Amino acid sequence: MFFDPIQQAALQVYYTIPYAPKHVQLRTTYQRELANKFTITSGLDDLWSPCVRSVLAGNAIKSLAVSASGRLIASAGGTPGVQMWDLLTGRNVGHFTGGGISSLCPVMFSPSGDYVAVGYDTGEMNVWDVATGQQLFDPNQGTHQAPVTVLAFSWNSFFVASGSTDATVYIWDISTRSLRHSLAYHEGPVRCLLFSFNDSLIASGSDDALVITSNIKSGQQVRKMKGHSAKINSISFSTDSSSIASGSDDQAVRLWDIRTGVCLRTYTGSHKKPVKHVWITTDNKFLVSVCDMNIYMWKLGSRKSPQHIWSVDHFFQRLAIMFPAWYAKLVRLFPPKLVGRFLETDDGTPLCPVFSPNRDVLGFIYQSFCFSLDYSVITQRQSRIRNPLTSSPTLDETPLLPGESSEPFTAIAMAPDSTQLITFDGSAIQIWNTTLPRTSWKDIEVNMKKSVEGFWPAPDGRSLLVKQFIGLSLFTSAGTLIKEPETGGDNLGKVGASVSPNSKYYAYWAEYTWNIDQSFSIHIYETATGVRLKRLPGLFKIECVTFSAESEFVACGHGDGIIQVWDLPSGLCKANINTGHAAITSLAFIPGNTTLISGSEEGYVEIRLVENGDNLHQVQCATAKVSALAITTESSLIVVGHADGSLYLWDPPAAKVNLHCLSPKDTSDSTSLDGVDLIKFTDNCRSINSRSKKGIISTWDLSPCLAEYGEGGKKVLLKAVDGRAPGSGIPALPDNLSNSNSSDESAALDALDATPAGRAESGSTLSESSASECAEFQSKAFESTTTTDGSAPPIISTSPCPHLLSRSDSNIVYDMYLSSTYSVNCQEGWVYRGSRRMMWLPDEFRPASPTSFSAIDDRLVIFTKTGTRLVFFDLRSMVGTIPRSWPRP
């Protein structure tokens, strides 16, 4: 977390102290240094995370390896050749360019750490000197005729061998940099290779179900071991080089005498799928086998059943206990074996295990869980098993970091001293410390409850509704739990929430977990207490939910074009309107609550009577779906945002011009259009702030579009429907300039450009070409538009576009409701209050998206990049010590 900033400037260590876990010595020692600094009231860990580094890799990685010194990490599969990383700093320190991409053959270091090798799908193999980066072998000396599947170094690092799907094994002499032997003893693809510990033999396993040992010096075949009935996946020598174990697709493990080639014992019965990995422990007393999602330990020389040390079914049964009571009881009704059959794979996909070089520690990954099992702990517990055949897995080990990675792990490696595990989750390389105290299942339960999927703050800032992995919680602005609202099992599938403008109610909707018809329910909660007021069940395809200004009504737009309106607090259905559209994607009550405005999937915007659903006004602003709506209190100005990025001002009561294009549609080549996500009027309605899905805030001057005049010829200035301060850190025009002359108005607009958001991009007017584009777009979009009553279509203004006052940088994240002067620069990590820097955020504490940041009255809430953490900040002590050159938000 802190390595990069401290390395750049050592004094920045003082910025990191507030982010240190609660109970570590760093915080305890320097606690007094935090006076007059910001405080984190909720969201900190108790202890350091086992994940000490996380480094973006940039490309997909198929395999990882760690050098003998434990300082270098090698990765392969994402780019041609091998990437080298510094394990201490996490930095990319080199790229050995190779002859192709490795999809089958894992990268490998020599036991000495001096060399690194990888094989390619082209049949080539590259070996580099780690110190110089020089390739050791010329590909012209010999290449396989098919993809390389496996590599192996001799224990003295003098030889390297490669196996291929062309059924051959090549042995290369590193000292002479030449091909020493080409072995063609198999009749099928070679899947595994291994040198004996005395470096006299090399063993190979193949799809032909044979295990063959060959002499390294002469290249002659020594023994051909027959007995398996399917391909060989893994082999392991004993440390005394007297025996060898093999695991096969025939669901059996066989132990062979190396001298005679005789099968000493066959281990079957417990395996129900192909055996993918086998290891003989260092003391030659036990054999470990990995079969699908189960790990077994067999005592060599014994006929007893194996010790079942880990299984995925018992692991999930253990996790289920931490779920809500109604869910845990249901899960426990299913026997572990039934759960295991449901979770296991058809092809026997392994758990991606890795043993430390001394074979004392077993590490493995399953989905987004990372485990480390100590052999000494396993053997100590074996004596406690009375009946191995009926006993549950003996290890109740917790994962290193449950659920912190949003994506499943795909590769794993272990440091030679087994103190660190290295994983890859599809985007980043993680480095784990295995020596830290293990978390308990109770700690995991707490962490799962903290695993956040979304949050919705009330406009008044007093509470936040938080959707977590296993439930719903209501918090104060300081992060104190108010209540865990009742959901009745509505937790899975598509979920969403909305809050009333007066901060009285929350509406939370979710797919009903146990309903086969995939219906939804809307739950209405009081924001102050979390008590459920009403549950509105049996709904389908919920697209949007909105409240009236004073929370008298709640309306829901459905995916089948239906609008429903309920009375609160009675919960009686007041209206059921069939609009005839494909889906209702946006809704807003018009002040007075007798009418509401709706936006559809096809781009239609309509004003309808709540009582009978009559369509009073209709316009199709664009062909893309309506993604945002905003309306003034007098109901005479409506701004419509679309998923294609276009933005329109609609003035239904106007006699003449009643539709203006503020922004044309997004015409970029991007696969995902930057649609409008939120629209907010400023207090005097002379400008609006719009946010795109990518988080860019644009401020538009509406003055050129206003067509209504009052007595005396003055423009009628309206108030925003919620009456709150304008968003995105851009102040509204001062009230004393609301009805002033044009020169005063220009001065106010100049003040806008002086703000940080105004400086992010030029605040000049749109170019003539942009204005022409808007006018042309409007003319084409509406040339055939008609109203439902057959009257003339709305008149489209072909005057130049209004002025674009400012546009924010895409790296800047503002308050999700655009109601505060606080902002976060996600690239640099600085938090601003207006134009003043307040504090610095480590990378994992920065907002995950444009809607992951809330700021009300110097209290900040951030849904962090890790995707699981919600952090509450209190900056009031800092604000009290700085001069206030700007008004409070």
N, C-alpha and C positions, 0 to 999 in steps of 0.2 A: 504493500500500500504506500509506504513512505520512501521507498528506495530512490525513485527517480527525483522527487523534489529535493531531498536531502543531498543527493549527489550533485545536483545542479548548484545548490547553495546550502551550506551546512546550517546557516541560521534559520532555514525554513523548518528545522526540527520543532521550533516553537509553535508553528502552525499545526503540527501533527498531534500535539498533546491532547487537544479536546476530542480527537477521534480515537484515541487509545481505548481498548476495552475497559470495562468498569473496574475489574479486580486485578489489573496487572501493576507491576512495580513502577513503571514509567508514569502512570497517572497518579499513583499514591505519592511518589516523590515530589512531583511538580504541581500538585493540586493547588497550592497557594499561588502559582503563577497564572492561574486561570481567572483571577479577579478581574472584573470589568471586561471579560471576554464573553463571547457567546457560549451558551450551554446547550448540550444535546439532552433533552429531557426524556427521550425514548428512542430506541432503535439501535443502541450500541450492544455489541457482544459482551459477554461476561469475561471471556478469555480470548487469547489470540486464536485465530482460525488455523487449522492444520494446513490450509492452502497458503503457502508463503509467497508465491508468485503466480501471476496469470499473465501470459504474453500472447498477444494476437499473432497467429502464425500466417495468416493471409491466404494460404492454400490448403487444400485437403491433404491430410497426412494419413498414410496407411500403417506406418510402423515407427517405433521409437527405440533408441538404445542409449545406454549411459556408459561412458568410458570407465576404465579401471580406476582412474584417479577420482572419479566422481565429479569432475569439474565440467565435462562436456556432454552435451546431448546431441545425438544425431537423429534426424528425421528424414523420411523418404516417402515418396508417393505423390506429393503435391506438385513438385517441379522436377524436371530432369536432374538426376544426380542426387546429392545429399546436402541438406542444410545442417549447419553446425550452430549450436546455441551454447552460451555460457550459462551453466546451471545456477551460479551465484547471482548474476545480474539479470538473467533471462534474455539477454540481447543476442541477436543473430550475429555471429562472429565470422561466418564463412559460408561459402557455397562451392562445393566441389561439383563441377559440371560433369554430367555423365552422358551416357548414350541413349537414355530413354526414361520412361516412367516405370516405376516398380509397383505393380498391383498385386502380385502373388508372393514375391520374395521379401521378407523383412530385412531391414538394415541391421548390421551387426558390427560391433567392435571386437577386435582381437582381445584375448585375455590380458595381454600386456598393455593394451590401450594405445599402442603405437599405430594401429591400422584400423581403417573402417572400410566395410565392403557392402555392396548391394548388387542384386541381380535384376535383370530387366525382362520384360515380355518379349524382347527381340532375340533373346538367347545370349546376350552379352552379360559380362560381369565386370564391375570396376572395383579395384582396391586402391585406396589412397594412403599415402603416408600422412598421418594427421599433422605432424609438425611442419611439413613443407607443402602439403597439398598436391604432391606429385603422384600421378598414376603409376602403379607398379607393373602392370601387364599391358602388353600390346594386344588389342582385340584381334589382330590378324594372326596371332599365334593359335587361335582356336576359339570357336564359339559354339554353343549349343544350337541345335536346329529348331528349338521350340522354347517357350518361356522358361526362365529359371524360377524354380519353386522354393529352393531352400539353399542356405549357405551354412558352413561350419568351419571354425578355426580349430587347429590343434591347440592343446593346452600350453604348449611352449611357444605358440605363435609363429612356428616355422612354416606351417602349411595352411592352406585354405582350400576347401572343397565346395563344389557346386553341384546341385542336382536339378534335373530338368524333366519336363513332361515328355522329352524325347527318349526317356528311359536310361539315360547315361549319367555317370558321375565323373566329374573332372577333379583331379587333385593338382594344385599348383604349389610350386616351391617358391616361397617368398624370397629366400636368400639369392636364388639364381634368377628370379623373375621369369620363370618359364613353366610351361605345362609339363608336369611330371608323369601323370597317368591319365588315361581315358578308359574308364571302366564301363562295360556294357553287359552287365550280368542280369539286369532286370528285363522284364517283358512288358512293363507298364510304367507310367509316370512315377518319378521318385518324389516322395512326399516328406521324408525326414532323413537327416544325416547327423551323425555324432561321432566324435573321436573318443576313444577310450582314454581313461585318465593317465595311463602310461604311454600314450601316443604311439602305440604299436599297431592298433587296428582302427578301422573306420567302419561303422555300421550304417546300413541304409535300409529304409522301408519303402515299399512301393504299392501301387494299385494291384500288383500281381499277387498280393497277400504273402509275400516273402520278406524275411529279414535276412540280409546277407552281410557277412563281415569279410573285409578284405585287408590284406597286409599293406601298410603304407609304403614301406620301402620297395617291395617287389611289385605291388599292384595285383597280386594273385588273390583269387577268392579263397577264403579260409573255411567258412561254413555257410551253408544255405539252410535256414531254419523254416520248416514247413509246419503248419498247424492252423493258422488263421484261415478263414473262409472268405474274407473281404479285405479291402485295402488297409494298409498300415498307416496310421496317422501320427504316431509318436513313439519314440524309443528313448531309453535311459539306461546308462551304464551304472553299475555299482562302483563305489569309490575304489574298491580293490581290483576292479576290472575282471572279476570272476563270473559275473552274470549280467544279463541284459533283460530289460522289461520292454514289452511292446503293447500298444493299445490299438485296437482295430475297430472298423465299422461293424464287425460281427458281434459287438457288445461284450468283448472279452479282453482281459489282460493276461498275457502269458509271460512267465519268467523262464529264461533260457540259460543253460550252462554254456558259457562262451567256449570252453575247451572242447566239449563234445557236440554242442549244438542240440542237445536234448532238452525238451520242454520239462522243466522241473515242476511247475504248477500252473494251473489255469484258474483265473479268478473271474467268475461269472455270477449270475443270479441277481445281484443288486443293480447291475447296469440294464437299463431299459432302452437306451439309445446308443449310438456310436460313441466309443471312448476316444476323446480328442487329445487328451494329454495324460502322460504318466511321468512320475519321478520316483526314483529310489532315494531315500533320505541319506544324509551324510554318514550316519552310523550303520547303514545297511540293514536296519531292523524293520523299516516300514516302507510301504509303497503307496503313493498318493495317485489317485485317478480322478479325472474330471470327465463327467458324462452329462452332456446337456447342461442343466442348471443344478447339478448336484456334485458334491465333492466327497470322496470316500478315502479312508485310510485303511490299508490292509497290512496285517502283521505278517512279514515274510516267514515262511516255514510253518505257519499255522493254518488250520482248516476252519477257523472261526469266521463268522460273518464280519464284514468290515465295519469300521466306525464311520457312521454317517456324520461328517463334521459340518456340512453346510448344505442347505437346500433352499430354493427360492420359495417353495410353498410355505415352509415354516417361517421364513423371513417375512413374508407378507401377512401371515397370521399374526406375527408379533407386531407388525405395523398397525394392523387393524384394531388392536386394543386401544390405540391412541385416537382413533376416530370418534366422532360423536356416538353416544351410547346406542342410538337406534341403528346406526350403520354397523358398529362393531358386533352387535348381537346377530345381525343378519349374516355378516361374513363368517362368524364362528359357527354358523349352522352347517357350513360346508367343510367336509373333512380335508385335511392338508393334501392328501393324495389327489383329490378331485381338483383342488386349486392348482396343484402342480401340473396336472394334465392339461388344464386350460392355458397355463402360462408357458409350458415348454414348447419347443419348436419342432417342426417336422424333420428338419435336416440336421438336428443335433448341434445347433450353433453353440459354441462353447462360451464360457464366461470370460474369455480373454485372460487367462491366468499367467502369472510370471513368478518364478522362484528366484530368490537371491542366489548369487554364485555359490555360497556355502550351504544352500538349501535349508536354511533355518527359518526363513520367512516366506510365506506365500501371499502374494498380492493378486487381486483380481478386480475386475469391474463388471457391474451389471447395471445396464441402463445408465442412470445418472448417479449411481452409488459406487463408492470406491472402498475396498476392504483390504485389510492387512491382517493376516493370521500368523501367529508365532508358533513354530513347531514345538517348542518346549511347553507351551501352554496346552497344546493339543495332547501331547503324550502324558502330561500330568493328569489330565482329566480322563484318559482312557481307562484307568483302573476303576473309575467310578461306575462304569457301564456294567450292568448285571446281565442284560439281554440285548445285545447290539441289534438283533433283528427287529425288535419292537420299540426300541428307544428312539426318541426324537434326536435330531442333530445335537451334539453335545456342546457346540460352540454357539453361544448366544451373543456373538460379537456384534458391536454396532459399527456402521460404516464410518469412515473418516469424516465425511461431510455430507450428510443426507440431503438430497434435493437442492443443493445450492447451484448446481449447473442446470441451465435450462434445456440443454441438449444431452443426449446419451453420449457416454464416452465411447470412443472407437479405437483407441490405441493405449497401451500401457507399457512402462518399463520401470525397472527398479535399480537404484544405485547399488554398487557392490557391497557397501556396508549396511544395506537394507534400511537406512535411516530416512530415505526419501523415495517417494513414488512419483513418476511423471506420467501424466495422462493427457489426452487430446479429446476435445468434445465437439469437433467439427469446425471450430473457429479459433480456439486458443489452446496453448499448452499450459497445463497447471503443474506446479511443483508442490508436493505434499510432504509435510514433516510427520513421520510415523512415530516419533519419540514423545510427542506431547501426550499429556494424560487423555485417556479415552473418554469420550462423552458417554453418558449413561442414556438409557432409553427414555428416562424422564427428560433429559436435555433435548433429545430428539423430538419428543412430543412438544416441548416448548418451541423449538425451532420450526416445527411444522405449523404450529399455530401462528407463528410470526411470518410464515411464507405468504406474501401478499400477491394477489392477482389484480387488484384494482382498488381505487379509493375515490370517494366523492365528498368533498368538504361542503358544509353548509355555507351559504353566502355571508352569514354573519360571523363566521369563523369560530363558532363555539363548539362545533362537533364535526366529526368525520365518520362516514360509513365506510368500512373497509371489508372488501371481499378477500377472504383468505382461502388457503388450500382446503381446509376442512371446516369452513363455517363462515359466519358473518359476525363482525364486531363493530361496536360504536365507541369512539374515543373522543375525549376532549381535545382541544387544540394543543394541550401539553403532552398528549400521548397517554393519558390516564384512561383505563377501560371504564366505560359507563355501563355497558351491558352487551351480552351476546344475544342479539335478537333471534327469535324463533323463526326458522325457515321451513320446518316440516319436511326436510329432505330436498328442498329445491336448491341444489348446490351445483349440479353438474350441467354440462352442455353450455348453451349460449346464455349469458347472464348480462345484466345491465342495471343501471340505477339512475334516478333523477331526483332533484331536490326542488322544493317549492321556492318561489322567489322571496317569500317572507321568512324562509328558514323554519317553517313549522313542521313539515312532513318530508320524509324520504319515501320514494317509491322504488322498490327493488323487485326485479322480475327475473325468473329463471325457469329453465325447463324442469318439469317435475321428474325427479330421478327414476321413480318406479312406475311411470305411466307409459304404456306401450304406444299410445297415440301421440307421444311427444308434445303434450300440451304444456302451456305455461301458466304461471300464477303471478299476480302482482301483489306484493306485500306492502302495506302502508304503515310506516313506523313514525312515531313522534321523535323529532330530532333531539329533544332535551332528555328523554328517558330511554329511548329504544324500545318502548312498549309497542307491540303490534296493534294498530288500530283496526285494520281490516285486511282480509285476504280475498282477492278477486281471482277465483280459479277458472279452469277450463278455457283458457285463451290460447290462440294459435298464432304463430309467426309474428310476434311482437317486434315492431320496427322502431317505435319511439313512444315515449310517455312524457306528458307535460302537465303542469299544474296551472290553475288560474292565479292571478296576482295575489289574492288573499287566501288561497288554498281552499276555496269553497268547492272546487271541482277538480277532477283529474281526468285527463283524456288519453286514449291509447290509439295509436295508428297500427294497423295490421298489414301483414304481407299480402293479404287478399283484397286490399282496398277498403276494408271496413274501418270506421271510426266509432269508438265507443266512449261515452262520457258518463262518469259516476259522480253522484253527490257525496260530499264529505261533511260530517263524519259518518253518515248513515250507510254509505256504500251502495245505495240504490242506483240502478242503471237509469240514467236520465235520457240517453239517446243512443241509438244504434243506426249509424248512417252508412249506407252502401254507396261509395263514390263511383264505382265502376272502373276504377283504375287498378293497375297491377299491384301496387303497394303504396302505402302512405309512409313516407320517410321522414317528414317533419311536421310538427304541429305547434300552434301558439294560440292562446286565447286572446281575443280582442277585448280591451277594457269594456266592462259592462257585462261580459260573460254570456251575452245573447248570441254572439257569433264567434267563430273561430276560423283561423286560416290554416290551410293544409298544403303540403307539398308532396308530389307523387314521384314514383319511379320514372315516369315518362317526362318529367319536367314541368307538369302543370301546377299552377298555384291557384287556389280557390278560396273564396270567402263563403262560408255556409252558416245558415241559421242552426243553432244547437237544437232547438225545439223540434223542427221537422226535417232538417238536413237540406233545405232548399239552397241551391247554388246561386248566390247573389252576384258574384264576380268571378271571372275565370280568365287566366292568361297562361300561355305556355312560353315562359321566358327562354327556355333552352330545351334540348332533347335529352340532356343528361338529368339524372335524378336530383331533386332538391335536397341539399345536405344541410342547410342552415337557414333560419328565418329570424328577423328582428323587426319589432314594431314599436311605434311611439304611442304615448298615452292617448293622444287625440285620434289615433287610428288612421291618420291621413298619410303617413309615410311607412312603407314596408320595404325592407331590403331582403332580397332573395339571393342565396348562394347555391351554386350547383357543384356537382361532383367533377365537372370538367374545368373548374376554376373560374367560371364566369360569375359576374356579380351584377345584379340589377336593382335599381330603385323604382318602386311601383307606388304611384299616387292615385289610388282608385277614385277618390272624389273629384279629381281635377277635371275641368271641363274640356281642356285641350290636350296638352302634352301630359301623358301619365306613365310613361315608361322610359327609363334611361339605362343605358349600358355603362356601368362604372368600370368594369374590367372584362376584356374578351376572354374566351375560353383558352385553356392551356393547349398550345399547339406543339409542345415539345415532343421529341421522339421517345420520351421516357415511357417505360411499360406501365407505370402507374401515374395517372394524372394527379396533379397537385390541387385537389379540390378544396372548396371552402369548408372549413370545419366549424367556425364560430363567427358570429357577427354581433357587434355591440355598438349602440349609439353613444355618443358623448352627451353630456348633460344638456347642451343647448341644441343638439341635433343638427349643427352645421357640418359635422363630420362623423364618420364611422370608423371603427377599427375592425378589420377582418383578419382571421387567422387561417392559414392553409394547413393541410394535413401534414406538411413538412415543417410546420411551426413558424413560417414567415408571417410577420405581422405587417399589414399594410394599412395606412391611414388615408382616407379619401375625403376630399372637401366636397360637401354636397351643395354649397352655395349656388353654383351655376345651374343646378337642377331644380331648385325650389321654384314652384310656379304659383303658390298660393299667396295672396296679398290681403292684408286686413285694411281697416279704415285708415285713411291718410296715405295709402300707397305703401305702407311698410310691410316687409316680409313677415309672415307669421312664423315665429320660432317656437318649436315644440320641445317637450321634455322627454327624456328617455323613459321607457316603460318601467324600468326598475329604479330610476333616480339615483343610481350609484355613480361613483367617479368613473371616468373613462379608463380604458384598458391600455395595456402594453407599455405602461410607463410614460404615456404621452398625455400631458395635461389638456383638459378641455379649455375652450376659449373662456376667458374670465367673464363672469356675469355682467360686469359693467361694460363689456363690449358686445353683449348679445344683440342689441338693437342700434349699434353705433354705425358711423359712416364707413365708407370703404377704406379710408386711410387707416382708421383704427383697426379695422378687420385685418388689413395687411400686416400691421404690427403684431397682432396676435398670432398670425400664421408664421411670421418670422420667429416668434418665440417657440413655436412647435419645432421648427427646424434646428433650434439650439439644443434640443434634448438628445440623449444618446441614441434613441431610436431614429430620430430625424437625421442624425449624422451618419447612420449606418449606410444610407444610400441617398443619392441626391434627391432633394425635395422639389426639384423643378417640375414644370408641367410636362404632360406627356407630349411626345414628339408629334409632328403633323402626320407622320406615317401611322403612328399608333392610334391617333384620333380617327384617321380614315378607316383603319381596320375595324375599330369599334362601330363606326357608322355603317360600314358595309356588312358587318356581322349582324347588326340589328335588322337591316333591311331584308336580308336573306332569311333570317330566322322567323320573321313575322309576316311575310308577304301573303301567307294563306291562313293566318290565325283568325278564328271567329269566336264569338262568345256563345254560351249555351242558349241564350234567348234569341239568337239570330240577328242581334244588333251589330253595328259596325265594329270592326276590330279596334283595339286600342291604338292610339296614334303614337308612333315611335319617333323619339327625338333624334334627329340626325345632326344635331349640333356637336361640336367637339367634346371629347370625354372630359369629365371633371379633373381637377388637379390631383395628382398623386402626391400627397404631402410628405410621406416617408414610407420606407420599407425596411424592415429589420434584417439583420444578418441571420442566416439559417442556423448558426451556432448558438444564437441567443435564445434562451427559453424564458418566457414570461409567465406570470401567474395564470393558471388555467382559466380563470374567469375574466382575465384582463382588467383587474380592478386594483392593481397595486403598482407602485414604482419599483418594486424589487424585480431583479432579473438575474439569470445565471448564464455565464459564458461557458458552455459545455466543453469547448476546446481548451481554454486556458484554466478553467476551474474557478474563476472569480465570481463572487456574488456581489451584485451592485444594488445600492439603494439610490435611485436616481442615477447620478453620474459618479457617485462615490463608491470606491471599493470598500467592502465590509469584511469579507473573509474569503479564504481559499478552501476549495473542496477537493479531496483526493478523488481519483478517477471513479472509484466504485461508489462514491457518495453523490455523484452527479446525476441529474434527472435522466430517466430512461427514454422519455419522449416529450413532445411539446405539451402534453397534458399530464405530466408527472410532477408538477411543481405548483404549490399553493402558498400564497403569502397574504396574511391578514394581520394588521396591527403588530408588525415586527415579530410575528411568529411564522416560521416557515415549516412546510412539510414537503419532503422529497421522496418520491418513489424511485429508488435508485436503479442504476444500470444493471445490477445483479439480477433484477427482476423478482427479488423475493423480500426486499427490505424496505420498510417505511421509517424514515428518520425525521424526528421532530426537533426543530431548532428554536431557541428563544434568544433574540437579539436585543431585547429591551435594555439590558445593562450597557450594551455597546452604544445604542442610540442615545442614551442619556449622557454619554461622555463626549459626543461630537457636536459641533455647531450645526444648527439646522438652517441650511441655506435654501431649503425647499419645503413646501408644505407637507405635512404628514399625509399618507395615503388614506 
